[in-house]
Amino acid sequence: MSVSASMHAGTGKPRLVDVADRLQDFVVDNLRIGLPLVPATSRPARAGLVDGAATWLDRETGWRCAIGDYRRAPRAI
């Protein structure tokens, strides 16, 4: 299995969000699971920007976690 994706021009955190979102779509489409899961739910988080930081988000609960920090310190707001 291989992964190939194009992304918008740019650097830094917006690009990280784009890569995370596309990788998540690939995993969902090919493995039929969503990652990462929002804590205490079976719902996958979505990639987004919060105050310029690449972040995993859940709009239903308000949960968020910086991309790359999920395992270390997910936090609720």
C-alpha positions as CSV (number, residue, x, y, z in Angstrom):
1,M,0.0,0.0,0.0
2,S,1.3,3.5,-0.8
3,V,0.2,7.0,0.0
4,S,0.3,9.9,-2.4
5,A,-1.2,13.3,-1.9
6,S,-0.9,16.8,-3.2
7,M,-1.1,19.7,-0.9
8,H,-1.5,23.5,-1.1
9,A,1.6,25.6,-1.3
10,G,2.9,27.0,2.0
11,T,4.9,26.0,5.0
12,G,4.5,25.5,8.7
13,K,1.4,24.8,10.6
14,P,-1.2,25.2,7.8
15,R,0.7,22.7,5.8
16,L,0.8,20.3,8.8
17,V,-3.0,20.6,9.1
18,D,-3.4,19.8,5.4
19,V,-1.1,16.7,5.7
20,A,-2.8,15.5,8.9
21,D,-6.3,15.9,7.3
22,R,-5.3,14.1,4.1
23,L,-3.5,11.3,6.0
24,Q,-6.6,10.9,8.2
25,D,-8.8,10.6,5.1
26,F,-6.5,8.0,3.7
27,V,-6.7,5.9,6.9
28,V,-10.5,6.2,7.1
29,D,-10.9,5.3,3.4
30,N,-8.5,2.3,3.5
31,L,-8.7,0.9,7.0
32,R,-12.2,2.0,7.8
33,I,-11.2,3.6,11.1
34,G,-10.9,7.2,12.1
35,L,-7.8,8.4,13.9
36,P,-7.2,9.9,16.4
37,L,-10.3,9.3,18.4
38,V,-11.7,12.0,20.6
39,P,-11.2,10.8,24.2
40,A,-14.3,9.0,25.6
41,T,-15.9,8.8,22.2
42,S,-15.8,6.6,19.1
43,R,-15.6,9.8,16.9
44,P,-12.5,10.8,15.1
45,A,-11.0,14.3,15.6
46,R,-10.6,16.7,12.7
47,A,-7.5,18.7,11.9
48,G,-7.7,22.4,12.1
49,L,-5.9,25.6,13.1
50,V,-6.5,27.2,16.6
51,D,-4.7,30.5,17.1
52,G,-2.2,29.5,14.4
53,A,-1.5,26.1,15.9
54,A,-2.1,22.8,14.0
55,T,-4.7,21.1,16.3
56,W,-6.9,18.0,16.5
57,L,-10.5,19.2,17.2
58,D,-13.9,18.0,18.2
59,R,-16.6,20.6,17.6
60,E,-19.2,18.6,19.6
61,T,-17.3,18.5,22.9
62,G,-14.8,21.4,22.4
63,W,-11.9,19.0,23.0
64,R,-8.7,19.9,21.3
65,C,-5.1,18.8,21.3
66,A,-2.0,20.1,19.4
67,I,-1.1,17.8,16.5
68,G,1.8,15.8,17.8
69,D,0.8,16.0,21.4
70,Y,-2.2,13.6,21.3
71,R,-0.6,10.7,23.2
72,R,1.3,13.0,25.6
73,A,-1.3,15.5,26.8
74,P,-4.8,15.6,25.3
75,R,-6.7,18.4,27.0
76,A,-10.3,19.5,27.3
77,I,-11.3,23.1,27.2
